[in-house]
Amino acid sequence: MEGFPNFATNRGRRLPGRYVTRERYPLYLVGERHSPWLLDQRGAGHQVAGQVFEVDAQVLAAMDVLERVSAPDGYRRVALEVQPAAGGAALTVQAYLKPPEQFAQAEARLGPLAEYTLEHAALYRPRT
C-alpha cells in the first residue's frame, strides 16, 4: 500500500477508493519481523481492507520476487474478489496469501486484523 514498507516495488496505478475482500480472511502480524500474513483461509477472520492497483506484467513479476512466490515458504499469488468499501461492483484481483499450513498461532504477534495500518507497518522489520 502507498507509504508502506516495500511499496517501491509497486509502480502501478492506484484505483481510487478503499476496498475490502468480499470474503473474510485472517490477517496476522507474524514473527519477530511482524510480517503481515493474509492466510488463504476463506471464511475466517475479517473482510480485510486495502488498496487496489493496476500493474503490468513486469511490475507483477517484480512483486512476485519480493513476495518470494517461488520459495517453499513464500507467499502465493491468489485471485480473490474485492469490493469498494463505499459500495459498488466487485473486482477480481491478485493478492499475496500464505498457505494456512505455514502458520503457527504461537508466531502471531497481532491478529486477526481487519486492516494493515501504518501503525502495524511501523513494527515491520525487513529481511536482512
C-alpha positions in Angstrom: 0.0 0.0 0.0 1.1 3.6 -0.6 3.5 4.8 2.1 4.1 1.3 3.5 7.3 -0.8 3.6 8.2 -2.4 0.2 5.8 -0.1 -1.7 8.7 1.0 -4.0 8.3 -2.3 -5.9 4.7 -1.4 -6.9 4.8 1.1 -9.8 1.2 0.6 -10.7 -1.7 3.0 -11.0 -3.9 3.1 -7.9 -7.6 2.7 -8.4 -9.5 5.4 -6.3 -11.1 4.4 -3.1 -10.7 1.8 -0.4 -11.6 -1.9 -1.0 -12.4 -4.8 1.2 -12.3 -8.5 0.5 -15.8 -10.0 -0.3 -14.9 -13.0 1.8 -13.4 -12.9 5.3 -9.7 -13.8 5.7 -7.4 -13.9 8.7 -4.7 -11.3 8.6 -1.9 -11.5 11.2 1.4 -9.9 12.0 3.8 -12.8 12.3 7.2 -13.5 13.9 9.9 -11.1 15.1 9.7 -9.2 11.8 6.0 -8.6 12.3 5.4 -9.6 8.7 1.8 -9.2 7.5 0.3 -12.6 6.6 -3.0 -12.8 4.9 -3.9 -16.5 5.3 -5.6 -18.4 2.4 -8.4 -19.4 4.7 -11.7 -18.1 3.4 -14.4 -17.6 5.9 -12.2 -16.9 8.9 -11.1 -13.5 10.2 -12.5 -10.3 8.7 -13.3 -8.6 5.5 -9.8 -7.1 5.0 -9.4 -3.5 3.8 -6.8 -2.4 1.4 -5.9 -0.7 -1.9 -6.1 -1.9 -5.5 -3.5 -1.2 -8.2 -3.4 -1.8 -11.9 0.0 -3.2 -12.7 1.7 -4.5 -15.8 3.4 -7.9 -16.2 6.8 -6.5 -15.4 5.7 -5.0 -12.1 3.8 -8.1 -11.2 6.9 -10.2 -11.8 8.9 -7.9 -9.5 6.2 -8.2 -6.9 6.3 -12.0 -7.2 10.1 -11.8 -6.5 9.5 -9.5 -3.5 6.9 -11.9 -2.1 9.1 -14.9 -2.8 6.3 -16.9 -4.6 8.8 -19.5 -5.9 10.2 -20.2 -2.4 8.7 -23.0 -0.4 7.9 -20.6 2.5 6.9 -17.7 0.3 3.5 -16.2 -0.4 1.2 -17.5 -3.1 -0.4 -15.1 -5.6 -4.1 -15.9 -5.5 -7.2 -14.4 -7.3 -9.8 -13.1 -4.9 -12.7 -10.7 -5.1 -12.8 -7.3 -3.5 -15.5 -4.6 -3.5 -15.3 -0.9 -2.9 -15.8 -0.2 0.8 -18.3 2.5 -0.1 -20.3 0.0 -2.2 -20.2 -0.9 -5.9 -19.2 -3.7 -8.2 -16.8 -6.4 -7.2 -13.4 -6.8 -8.9 -11.2 -9.9 -9.2 -7.7 -9.0 -8.1 -4.4 -10.8 -7.4 -3.3 -10.8 -3.8 -0.4 -12.5 -1.9 -1.6 -15.0 0.7 0.2 -17.5 2.9 -0.9 -21.2 2.9 -2.5 -21.9 6.3 -0.2 -24.8 6.9 2.7 -22.4 7.2 1.0 -20.5 10.0 1.8 -21.3 13.7 -0.5 -19.5 16.1 2.4 -19.2 18.6 4.2 -17.0 16.0 1.3 -14.5 15.7 2.1 -11.1 17.2 -1.2 -9.4 16.4 -4.4 -10.5 14.8 -6.6 -11.4 13.2 -6.8 -7.8 11.9 -9.3 -6.1 9.6 -6.6 -3.9 8.1 -2.8 -3.5 7.9 -2.3 0.1 9.1 0.7 2.4 9.3 0.9 1.7 13.0 1.3 -2.0 12.1 3.8 -1.2 9.4 6.0 0.7 11.9 6.6 -2.7 13.6 7.8 -4.4 10.4 11.4 -5.4 10.0 12.7 -6.2 6.5 14.8 -9.3 5.8 18.4 -8.9 6.5 
